[in-house]
Amino acid sequence: MAGEYITQIADRELAPESLMMGYGYRPEWSEGALKCPIFHTSTFTFASAAEGKRFFEIAYGLDEPAEGETPGLIYSRLNNPDLEILEKRLTLWDGAEASLVFASGMAAITTTLLTFLNPGSVLVYTAPLYGGTDHFVHHVLSRFNVATVAWRHGMTPDEIASEIGERTLGAVVVETPANPTNDLFSIAAASELAGRYRSDTNPVPVMVDNTFLGPMWQHPLKHGADIVLYSATKYIGGHSDLIAGASLGSRELMAAVAEMRTILGTMASPHTGWLMMRSLETLSLRMTKQTENARKIAAFLVDHPKVAKVSYLGLLTPEDDGYAIYRDQCEGPGAMISLWIEGGEAEAFRFLDSLQLVHLAVSLGSTESLVEHPASMTHAGVDPEDKIRLDITDSLVRLSVGVEHPDDIITDLANALEKV
Ligand SMILES: *Cc1c(COP(=O)(O)O)cnc(C)c1O
């Protein structure tokens, strides 16, 4: 969709916070409606047969768009105003040229990986990975003869390169901070590794799953990543009422991903796109408040006698392993706290069952605080030896801090810890 929107006043370039309410949309397109309506339509009429032909030429890459020419609306598997406007807004936070939204985080991750991997190529991935991504990498890609190399905490690019050997590297997937332990990996190191294998015919994109800190507290494209991936179900959606995903990067890489999305049909619905636009208006407010709350809660937990250990980025000090990566790569600690209760599963379960305000549910990044037990829930399928190596023990609880009053959350946590 064409159109100009205010992005600057005098010398000042407006910040994403100021642009989320209107960028990419013009009221005159919709009877003056201030808010972008939901375009609940599967298909779009062409003004003429020649126009339809031209729209398809551009959409299918049969011809390059002319200067200033934008893709026309064809069919909602290819494009829809709610998705196009949302995609424009999403690019602003990460400084990306283009973005695409999907029906889920998994749809974004799998569609993007399938765009760049070929049989015989190798995928490097950081361990641990989100359970769904881990399953796709090990049980689906393997059927298409894509080999994998795990990048474990502390491994250097040279060590990973020696495991790749003479094979072709297809892509690098980095999940940082990692779910559920908050382990950090260097995006710059991933970019250096990918650069060794890159050629004119093989882009070797570095893809960062930025679900835990983004789009507020980590901007992977600034650190050498080529693609940013999101489960938009989490902070971007932020209200536990939708499932969605996103992929962001250069125009060229996103054109390739868009082609795959069109063929697989993994795009988001217009209604989901509309809900996400609503959510983006308060993204900065929510994430700022959640992070403020999390700092207070981590400070409370770290001194509590019933809590053996707390992993929270805001507690890192220069003596800690991940501190240098945190300082170079992250702009805030976010609101995900991992805590290990004194004892084992029985103690952790007593704690979880005693909470009254904080909900016992998987997912994260929402306005309400959520807790879950990774060892028996989100990470139940992880290999038992890997669980020990990664510290995903029976006493681990993952807490996603919401926007409630921090003293209420602390009272609930304190009360439940009494029952352990
Ligand atoms: C939830 C999550 C996903 C999967 O996203 P869905 O929207 O549930 O498909 C991927 N990566 C991370 C880090 C997640 O937390």
The ligand as a Gaussian input file, in Angstrom:
#p B3LYP/6-31G(d) Opt

LIG

0 1
 C        6.821000     -19.734000      22.443000
 C        8.130000     -19.722000      21.727000
 C        8.239000     -20.146000      20.393000
 C        7.053000     -20.713000      19.620000
 O        6.093000     -19.756000      19.358000
 P        4.519000     -20.088000      19.140000
 O        3.939000     -18.740000      18.939000
 O        4.041000     -20.798000      20.363000
 O        4.432000     -20.960000      17.920000
 C        9.473000     -20.064000      19.781000
 N       10.559000     -19.608000      20.455000
 C       10.500000     -19.211000      21.740000
 C       11.737000     -18.721000      22.426000
 C        9.289000     -19.263000      22.424000
 O        9.237000     -18.872000      23.721000

